[in-house]
Amino acid sequence: MNKIRLLFPALLLIAIVVFAEENITTLRPNQAITEEAEPPSMANVLNTDIRKERNYPMQPPIIPHKIRNYQVDLNTNKCMSCHSRERTQESQAPMVSVTHFMDRDGNFRAEISPRRYFCQQCHVTQSDSTPMVKNQFKDMYEVIETNKN
């Protein structure tokens, strides 16, 4: 009797897995999940140097230029060649936020805090690609307007 109780859920699980494998939805149209697809070509990075509007409060600014081959490692941070306090007058680039000089204890440092040193942890470039998934994000002003009506 115990064997039958164990056998039924095991068979049910196997049936679900087999059935589900045939109907898995992926972002690769018209291709089985077991097949290796040729990746699409890389999208072009927008290189306008025009600041983009932020979509939500506290969103890190988007990088409005190409950063391919920028060296950011323990010894060098190419971003700081334009965005450091000393270089913003010459480069006309915005200085990094003062929050980047704050350590984990809330003390301000003379140099960029180590936890904010690797820019691409938060900041990304923008490309001219078509989104793979429709964006349904609404900013707070749209939500407020919708709720008023």
C-alpha positions in Angstrom: 0.0 0.0 0.0 2.9 2.4 0.9 4.6 1.6 -2.4 1.4 2.6 -4.3 1.2 5.9 -2.4 4.8 6.7 -3.4 4.4 5.5 -6.9 1.4 7.6 -7.8 3.1 11.0 -7.0 6.3 9.9 -8.8 4.3 9.0 -11.9 2.4 12.2 -11.7 5.6 14.3 -11.4 7.1 12.5 -14.4 4.0 13.1 -16.5 4.0 16.8 -15.6 7.7 17.2 -16.5 7.2 15.4 -19.9 4.2 17.4 -20.7 5.7 20.7 -19.6 8.9 20.2 -21.7 6.8 20.2 -24.9 5.1 23.5 -24.0 7.8 25.7 -22.4 7.6 29.3 -23.5 10.9 31.0 -24.1 12.1 34.3 -25.5 13.4 32.3 -28.5 10.5 32.2 -31.0 10.0 29.1 -33.1 12.8 27.1 -31.5 12.8 24.2 -29.2 14.5 24.7 -25.9 16.8 21.8 -26.6 18.3 23.5 -29.7 21.2 25.9 -29.6 20.3 29.1 -31.3 22.6 31.6 -33.0 22.6 34.7 -30.8 21.3 37.9 -32.2 23.9 40.6 -33.1 24.7 43.0 -30.4 22.7 46.2 -30.4 24.4 49.5 -30.9 25.1 51.6 -27.8 23.6 55.1 -28.0 26.4 57.6 -28.0 24.6 60.9 -27.8 26.1 62.3 -24.6 22.6 63.6 -23.8 21.3 62.9 -20.3 18.3 60.6 -20.2 15.2 61.1 -18.0 15.0 58.8 -15.0 12.0 56.6 -14.8 11.8 56.3 -11.0 13.2 58.0 -7.9 16.7 56.9 -7.0 17.3 55.3 -10.4 21.0 55.5 -11.2 21.7 57.7 -14.2 22.1 55.9 -17.5 25.5 56.2 -19.2 24.8 58.3 -22.4 28.0 57.2 -24.2 30.0 54.1 -25.3 32.2 52.5 -22.6 33.6 49.6 -24.5 37.3 49.1 -23.5 36.9 51.3 -20.4 39.2 49.9 -17.8 37.6 49.7 -14.4 39.6 47.5 -12.0 41.4 47.7 -8.7 44.1 50.0 -10.2 42.2 52.1 -12.6 38.8 53.6 -13.1 38.5 55.2 -16.5 35.1 56.8 -15.6 36.9 59.0 -13.1 39.0 60.5 -15.8 35.9 62.7 -16.6 33.6 62.3 -13.6 36.0 63.0 -10.7 35.8 66.3 -8.8 39.1 67.4 -10.4 38.1 66.7 -14.0 34.5 67.9 -14.3 35.4 71.5 -15.2 37.6 70.4 -18.1 35.4 67.5 -19.3 32.0 69.1 -18.6 30.8 65.7 -17.4 28.6 65.6 -14.3 30.5 64.9 -11.1 29.6 61.6 -9.3 27.1 62.1 -6.6 28.3 63.0 -3.1 26.8 59.7 -1.9 29.6 57.9 -3.8 32.1 59.4 -1.3 30.2 58.0 1.7 31.4 54.9 3.4 29.1 52.3 5.0 29.2 54.1 8.3 27.9 57.4 6.7 31.3 59.2 6.9 32.4 61.2 3.9 35.8 60.3 2.4 38.1 62.3 0.2 38.0 59.6 -2.5 35.3 57.4 -4.0 34.1 54.8 -1.5 35.3 51.3 -2.4 31.7 50.1 -2.5 30.9 52.7 -5.2 34.1 52.3 -7.2 32.8 49.8 -9.8 30.4 52.0 -11.7 28.7 49.3 -13.8 27.2 47.7 -10.8 24.5 50.3 -11.0 25.0 52.4 -14.2 24.4 50.9 -17.7 24.6 52.1 -21.2 21.5 52.5 -23.3 21.1 50.6 -26.6 18.9 51.0 -29.6 17.5 47.5 -29.3 13.9 46.4 -29.3 12.8 45.1 -25.9 12.3 41.4 -25.7 9.5 41.8 -23.2 6.9 44.6 -23.3 7.5 47.1 -20.5 4.5 47.8 -18.4 6.2 50.1 -15.9 4.3 53.1 -14.8 6.0 55.9 -12.9 4.4 57.3 -9.7 2.8 60.2 -11.5 1.0 57.9 -13.9 -0.2 55.7 -11.0 -1.5 58.8 -9.1 -3.3 60.1 -12.2 -4.9 56.7 -12.8 -6.1 56.4 -9.2 -7.6 59.9 -9.3 -10.0 59.0 -12.2 
